[in-house]
Amino acid sequence: MPALRGLAARNTVELANQHWASTRSALTLFIGMSRFIAAIAIVVLAGRASAQSSSPVAPGISDRPPSTAPAGPGRKGLAGAPSDGSSPALPPVVTAPKPRNDPRARRQQDEWRRDHPGDTYHYSIDEVHRMVFASCLDDASQADMQKMLAAQIDQQAATLFEAPPDTEIFVAVATPADIKKIFADRPTSAGMYEHPRRRIVTGDIGTVLRHEYTHAMHFGHMERLGQPHVMWVQEGLASLYEVYELAPDTSIRFVPTERHNQARKIAANKRAISLAQVVTMNPDEFMAKSQSLYPVVRSVFEYMADQGKLRAWYKRYVDTFAQDRSGRRAIEDIFGATIDEFEASWRAWVLARPAVDVAVGRGDRNVGVDIKAATDGVEVTRVARGSAAQRAGIVAGDVIVAIDGTPVRSPREWTEATAAIRVPELAITIRRAGKRSEITLIFDAQANAMPRGAGEHVLVTPAEFQWAEIRGGFLYKVQFASES
């Protein structure tokens, strides 16, 4: 019996050892699988958090290496400021980037060529300024546009963003028909920039293209810095560059537009939202009020430029971004005033400037055409009988591309150029059947605009980006691009 009990005990121990070995193997396998699953979960959740946090402010910035990717958009208050009173981080050091071997732009050019067979589009590359084009423009308009963009890139690189993006940007200048298809779900849009794809699509080579290319330049800089700048800064700078006059030495004068008229109305309203509130808005809050805020933030940056402090403010904003993403600290540091005092100065400056004339009134000349948007100008859809346009030989289908030597690339630019014509003669450049020619409009007493009266002037506010104007025989309807 003792022997049997000893055998039974040994068997019990061996079975116990075998059971423990099996259990230990199972536990090891379970722990290994658990760690693997947890790692996958962390990656997935991190990806979702990055998409949710960074896309509204700077979509695509998160495709940089994790060490340089920003943490996400600023929130209300002084996001990013040390809460423990510690010393601020040193400002980032950025040097002009070397071009990256990124195939996205050229791949999209190839895809555009495949999806649009025929000779409607022409394809080119500007390797110096890292632009890849698919364009429906004629040679003259294409050269004009590339020259404009190259000058803007050089100016912005010299004064704000330090360099062009380190990747090529694909620019598709699309026909009105293709724009209608591309923006089928956003019928009032005429252009957009998609940073993850490094792609601009536009049907307007004026205001819209300058706005969107500023986004491309700014996003390139944000990416190199690892800084997702807040929405008012992004859209304010892009709106600022919609209309400007650029000198050969890269000095620039930002031209007031109809947005200035909107800003004047807001500046005169003491109950309007304060700048201190605007700078702390998250992307959703800002875009919910974009119709009123775009004019304000453009005007704020126009004021900074007028005071000769735009460049200094932007540099200070970049240097102090870790402490204050909102831009408030940079304003107060550069202008030596509280943000409320700065706002008071800005309001006084805005109200002291006259409104921009965007309406034909008494004494103005009437060209006498209906127009619609064309890719490189405005297309004439009707010519009024007996008008200066008819006497000059303008016909429906002509595309007006310049007035008195100044390019007119959109209905908005046409409106601003023709709203206050008082000269007896005016040179206009038209494109007809692929050829350009210059003609002269000669006005007479009958070509003057009629006095405004009831029912003679119907204007939808510029903030709605639709104008429907009836001005003493000068009738046209146009749609502007939505904010982007």
C-alpha positions in Angstrom: 0.0 0.0 0.0 2.7 2.5 0.8 4.3 1.6 -2.5 1.1 2.2 -4.3 0.6 5.4 -2.4 4.1 6.5 -3.5 3.4 5.6 -7.1 0.2 7.4 -7.0 1.9 10.5 -5.4 4.6 10.5 -8.1 1.9 10.2 -10.8 0.0 13.0 -9.2 3.1 15.2 -9.2 3.9 14.3 -12.8 0.3 15.0 -13.9 0.4 18.2 -11.9 3.7 19.2 -13.6 2.3 18.3 -17.0 -0.8 20.3 -16.3 1.2 23.3 -15.1 3.4 23.1 -18.2 0.3 23.0 -20.4 -1.3 25.8 -18.5 1.9 27.9 -18.6 2.2 27.4 -22.4 -1.4 28.5 -22.8 -0.9 31.5 -20.6 2.2 32.5 -22.6 0.3 32.2 -25.8 -2.6 34.1 -24.4 -0.4 36.9 -23.1 1.4 37.1 -26.4 -1.9 37.3 -28.3 -3.2 39.9 -25.9 -0.1 42.1 -26.4 -0.4 41.8 -30.2 -4.1 42.7 -30.1 -3.4 45.6 -27.8 -0.7 46.9 -30.1 -3.1 46.8 -33.0 -5.8 48.5 -31.0 -3.4 51.3 -30.0 -2.4 51.9 -33.7 -6.0 52.0 -34.8 -7.0 54.3 -32.0 -4.1 56.6 -32.6 -4.9 56.7 -36.3 -8.5 57.7 -35.5 -7.4 60.3 -33.0 -5.0 61.8 -35.5 -7.7 61.9 -38.1 -10.2 63.4 -35.8 -7.8 65.9 -34.2 -5.7 67.1 -37.1 -7.9 66.9 -40.2 -10.2 69.8 -39.5 -7.2 72.2 -39.0 -4.5 70.7 -41.2 -5.5 67.6 -43.1 -2.6 65.6 -44.3 0.0 67.0 -41.8 -0.2 63.7 -39.9 1.3 61.9 -42.9 4.7 63.1 -41.7 6.9 61.0 -39.3 5.4 60.8 -35.8 8.3 62.8 -34.4 7.3 65.9 -36.4 3.5 65.4 -36.6 1.5 67.9 -34.7 -0.6 66.9 -31.8 -3.9 68.3 -33.3 -5.8 71.5 -33.6 -5.9 74.2 -30.9 -8.9 74.4 -28.7 -10.4 77.3 -26.8 -8.0 79.3 -24.7 -4.3 79.2 -24.9 -3.8 75.7 -26.2 -0.3 74.3 -25.9 0.8 76.7 -23.1 2.7 75.0 -20.3 0.3 74.7 -17.3 3.1 74.4 -14.8 4.7 77.7 -15.5 7.8 76.0 -16.9 10.1 77.7 -19.4 8.8 77.9 -23.0 10.1 75.6 -25.6 12.7 76.9 -28.0 11.3 78.1 -31.3 11.6 75.7 -34.2 14.5 76.1 -36.6 13.4 75.6 -40.2 15.7 75.7 -43.3 14.6 75.7 -46.9 13.6 72.1 -47.6 15.1 69.9 -50.2 12.5 68.6 -52.7 11.2 65.2 -51.7 10.8 62.5 -54.3 7.0 62.4 -53.9 5.2 60.9 -56.9 1.7 62.1 -56.0 1.5 65.2 -58.2 2.8 63.5 -61.3 0.7 60.5 -60.7 -2.4 62.6 -60.6 -1.3 64.4 -63.8 -1.1 61.0 -65.4 -4.5 60.0 -64.1 -6.0 63.3 -65.3 -4.6 62.6 -68.8 -6.1 59.1 -68.7 -9.5 60.3 -67.5 -9.7 63.2 -70.0 -8.6 61.9 -73.4 -8.3 64.3 -76.3 -6.8 67.7 -76.7 -8.9 69.7 -74.2 -6.1 69.7 -71.6 -2.5 70.5 -71.9 0.2 69.3 -69.5 3.3 70.9 -68.2 5.7 71.0 -65.2 7.5 73.9 -63.5 10.3 72.1 -61.7 11.7 75.3 -60.2 8.5 76.2 -58.4 7.4 72.5 -58.0 4.1 72.8 -60.0 2.6 70.1 -62.1 -0.3 71.2 -64.4 -3.2 69.9 -66.3 -4.8 72.9 -67.9 -7.6 73.8 -70.3 -6.1 77.3 -70.9 -4.7 78.5 -74.2 -0.9 79.1 -74.3 -1.1 82.8 -73.5 -3.5 82.4 -70.5 -1.4 79.4 -69.2 1.8 81.5 -69.4 0.1 84.4 -67.7 -1.2 82.1 -64.9 2.2 80.4 -64.3 3.9 83.7 -64.2 1.4 84.9 -61.6 1.8 81.8 -59.4 5.6 81.8 -59.7 5.7 85.5 -58.5 3.3 84.7 -55.6 5.3 81.6 -54.6 8.5 83.7 -54.6 7.0 86.5 -52.6 5.4 84.2 -50.0 8.6 82.2 -49.6 10.7 85.3 -49.1 8.4 86.9 -46.6 6.3 84.3 -44.8 6.7 80.6 -45.5 10.5 80.4 -46.1 10.3 78.1 -49.1 7.9 76.5 -51.5 6.5 73.1 -50.4 9.0 70.3 -50.5 6.7 68.3 -52.7 5.3 69.1 -56.1 1.7 70.5 -56.2 -0.7 69.3 -58.9 -2.8 72.1 -60.3 -5.8 71.2 -62.5 -7.4 74.1 -64.3 -10.6 72.5 -65.4 -13.3 73.4 -67.9 -16.6 74.7 -66.5 -18.2 71.3 -67.4 -15.6 69.4 -65.5 -15.9 71.8 -62.5 -19.6 71.2 -62.5 -19.0 67.4 -62.3 -16.2 67.6 -59.7 -18.2 69.9 -57.4 -21.6 68.3 -58.0 -22.3 68.3 -54.3 -21.0 71.9 -53.8 -22.5 73.7 -56.8 -21.2 77.2 -55.7 -17.6 76.0 -55.4 -15.0 76.9 -58.0 -11.9 75.5 -56.4 -10.2 73.6 -53.6 -6.9 72.4 -52.2 -6.5 68.9 -50.9 -3.3 68.6 -48.9 -3.1 64.8 -48.5 -3.2 64.6 -52.3 -1.2 67.8 -52.9 -3.8 68.8 -55.4 -5.6 72.0 -56.4 -8.6 71.9 -58.7 -10.0 75.2 -59.9 -12.2 76.8 -62.5 -11.0 80.3 -61.6 -7.4 81.3 -62.2 -7.8 84.6 -60.3 -9.1 85.0 -56.8 -9.8 81.3 -56.2 -6.5 80.0 -57.4 -4.5 82.6 -55.5 -6.5 81.7 -52.3 -5.9 78.0 -52.8 -2.2 78.2 -53.7 -1.7 80.2 -50.5 -3.2 77.2 -48.6 -0.7 75.0 -50.4 2.2 77.2 -49.4 1.0 77.5 -45.8 0.3 73.8 -45.4 3.8 73.1 -46.6 5.2 75.4 -44.0 3.0 74.0 -41.2 4.1 70.5 -42.1 7.8 71.3 -41.9 7.2 73.0 -38.6 4.8 70.4 -37.2 2.4 73.2 -36.4 -1.4 72.9 -37.2 -2.2 76.7 -37.3 -5.7 77.7 -36.3 -8.4 78.3 -38.8 -8.5 82.1 -38.6 -4.9 82.2 -39.5 -5.2 79.7 -42.3 -8.2 81.4 -43.9 -7.2 84.9 -43.1 -3.8 84.6 -45.0 -5.4 82.7 -47.9 -8.1 85.4 -48.2 -5.5 88.2 -47.9 -3.7 86.9 -51.0 -6.9 86.8 -53.2 -6.2 90.3 -54.6 -2.9 92.2 -54.5 -0.4 94.3 -56.5 3.1 92.8 -56.6 6.2 94.9 -57.4 9.3 93.3 -59.0 11.2 93.7 -55.7 8.5 91.4 -54.1 7.0 94.3 -52.2 3.3 93.8 -52.1 0.1 95.9 -51.7 -3.0 94.0 -50.7 -6.0 95.5 -52.5 -9.3 96.0 -50.7 -12.1 94.0 -52.1 -15.8 93.7 -51.4 -14.8 91.8 -48.3 -13.6 95.2 -47.0 -17.2 96.5 -47.3 -18.4 93.6 -45.1 -15.6 94.2 -42.6 -16.6 97.9 -42.4 -20.1 96.9 -41.4 -18.9 94.5 -38.8 -16.4 97.0 -37.4 -19.2 99.5 -37.0 -21.3 97.1 -35.0 -20.2 97.3 -31.4 -22.1 94.1 -30.7 -20.2 92.1 -33.2 -18.1 89.1 -32.1 -14.8 90.2 -30.6 -11.4 89.4 -32.0 -10.5 87.8 -28.7 -13.3 85.3 -29.3 -12.5 84.7 -33.0 -8.9 83.7 -32.3 -10.0 81.0 -29.9 -12.6 79.4 -32.2 -12.1 75.7 -33.2 -12.6 74.9 -36.9 -16.2 74.0 -36.6 -17.1 77.2 -34.8 -15.1 79.3 -37.3 -16.6 77.7 -40.4 -20.2 78.0 -38.9 -19.7 81.8 -39.1 -17.4 81.9 -42.1 -19.6 84.3 -44.1 -19.0 87.0 -41.6 -15.5 86.0 -40.4 -13.7 85.7 -43.7 -14.0 89.4 -44.3 -12.9 90.2 -40.7 -9.8 88.0 -40.7 -8.7 89.2 -44.1 -9.1 92.7 -42.9 -7.1 92.0 -39.8 -4.2 90.7 -41.8 -4.5 93.6 -44.3 -4.2 96.0 -41.3 -1.1 94.2 -40.1 0.4 94.5 -43.6 -0.5 98.2 -43.8 1.3 98.7 -40.5 4.3 96.9 -41.8 4.0 94.1 -39.2 2.5 91.1 -41.0 5.8 89.4 -41.4 6.9 90.1 -37.8 3.6 88.8 -36.5 3.7 85.6 -38.4 7.3 84.9 -37.3 6.3 85.6 -33.7 3.3 83.3 -34.1 5.5 80.5 -35.3 8.1 81.0 -32.6 5.5 81.1 -29.7 3.2 78.5 -31.1 4.0 76.0 -28.4 2.8 78.5 -25.8 -0.2 79.9 -27.6 -1.7 78.4 -30.7 -4.4 81.1 -30.9 -2.1 83.9 -32.2 -3.2 86.2 -29.4 0.2 86.4 -27.8 1.9 87.2 -31.1 -0.5 90.1 -31.6 0.1 91.5 -28.2 3.8 91.1 -28.4 4.3 92.6 -31.9 1.8 95.5 -31.4 2.6 96.2 -27.8 -1.1 96.3 -26.9 -3.8 94.0 -25.5 -5.9 92.2 -28.0 -8.8 94.5 -27.2 -6.7 97.6 -27.8 -5.4 96.0 -31.0 -9.0 95.4 -32.1 -10.0 99.0 -31.4 -7.1 100.2 -33.6 -8.1 97.8 -36.3 -11.8 99.0 -36.2 -10.7 102.6 -36.4 -8.5 101.8 -39.4 -11.2 99.9 -41.2 -13.8 102.6 -40.7 -11.5 105.3 -41.9 -11.0 103.7 -45.3 -13.7 104.3 -47.9 -15.9 101.4 -49.1 -14.9 99.7 -52.3 -17.0 100.7 -55.3 -18.7 97.5 -56.6 -21.8 99.1 -58.1 -22.4 101.0 -61.3 -23.8 104.4 -60.4 -24.4 107.9 -61.7 -21.5 109.0 -64.0 -20.1 105.5 -64.4 -19.8 104.0 -67.8 -21.9 101.0 -68.9 -20.1 98.4 -70.9 -23.5 96.7 -71.9 -22.9 93.0 -71.6 -24.2 90.0 -69.7 -21.4 87.7 -68.6 -20.7 84.4 -66.9 -17.6 82.8 -65.5 -15.0 81.4 -67.8 -11.8 79.7 -66.8 -9.5 82.5 -67.8 -11.8 85.5 -67.7 -15.5 86.2 -68.2 -17.6 85.0 -71.1 -20.0 87.4 -72.8 -23.5 85.8 -73.0 -25.4 88.8 -74.4 -24.6 92.3 -75.8 -27.0 95.1 -75.3 -28.2 96.9 -78.4 -26.5 100.2 -78.9 -24.0 99.7 -76.2 -20.3 100.5 -76.2 -19.6 96.7 -76.4 -21.8 96.3 -79.5 -20.2 99.3 -81.3 -16.8 97.8 -80.5 -17.8 94.5 -82.1 -18.0 92.3 -79.0 -20.3 89.3 -79.6 -21.7 86.6 -77.4 -19.1 83.9 -76.8 -16.2 86.3 -76.6 -14.1 85.9 -73.4 -12.8 89.1 -71.9 -9.4 88.4 -70.3 -8.1 91.9 -69.5 -9.2 95.4 -69.1 -6.8 98.2 -69.8 -3.9 95.7 -69.6 -4.9 94.3 -66.2 -6.0 90.6 -66.2 -9.6 89.9 -65.4 -9.7 86.3 -64.4 -13.1 86.0 -62.7 -16.5 87.7 -62.5 -15.5 89.2 -59.2 -12.5 90.9 -60.8 -14.7 92.0 -63.7 -17.1 93.6 -61.3 -14.4 95.5 -59.4 -12.8 96.6 -62.7 -16.0 97.9 -64.3 -17.9 99.3 -61.3 -16.4 102.8 -61.6 -15.4 103.4 -65.2 -15.4 107.1 -65.9 -12.9 107.4 -68.8 -14.3 108.0 -72.3 -12.4 105.1 -73.8 -11.3 101.7 -72.5 -9.1 99.0 -74.0 -10.3 95.4 -73.5 -8.5 92.2 -74.5 -10.8 89.4 -75.7 -10.2 85.8 -76.7 -12.2 84.6 -79.7 -11.7 81.2 -81.4 -8.4 80.7 -79.6 -6.9 84.1 -80.6 -6.5 87.2 -78.5 -7.2 90.7 -79.8 -7.5 94.1 -78.2 -10.4 96.3 -78.9 -11.4 99.8 -77.6 -14.7 100.6 -76.0 -15.8 104.2 -76.8 -18.5 105.5 -74.5 -20.9 108.3 -75.2 -23.6 110.0 -73.1 -26.0 107.1 -73.7 -23.5 104.6 -72.3 -23.5 106.2 -68.9 -25.3 104.3 -66.2 -28.8 105.5 -65.4 -29.4 106.9 -61.9 -30.3 104.2 -59.4 -33.9 104.0 -58.5 -36.4 101.5 -57.2 -36.0 98.2 -58.9 -32.9 99.2 -60.9 -30.3 97.8 -58.6 -30.7 94.4 -57.0 -27.7 93.1 -55.1 -27.3 89.9 -53.1 -24.7 90.4 -50.4 -21.1 89.3 -51.3 -21.1 87.0 -48.3 -23.6 84.8 -50.0 -21.3 84.6 -53.1 -24.1 85.2 -55.5 -24.7 88.4 -57.3 -27.7 89.2 -59.4 -27.4 92.7 -60.7 -29.7 94.9 -62.8 -28.0 98.2 -63.5 -29.7 100.4 -66.0 -29.5 97.9 -68.8 -26.4 96.2 -67.5 -27.6 92.8 -66.4 -25.6 89.8 -65.5 -25.7 86.9 -63.0 -22.7 85.2 -61.7 -21.9 82.8 -58.9 -18.7 83.0 -56.8 -16.8 80.2 -55.2 -17.7 79.2 -51.8 -15.2 79.7 -49.0 -12.6 77.0 -49.0 
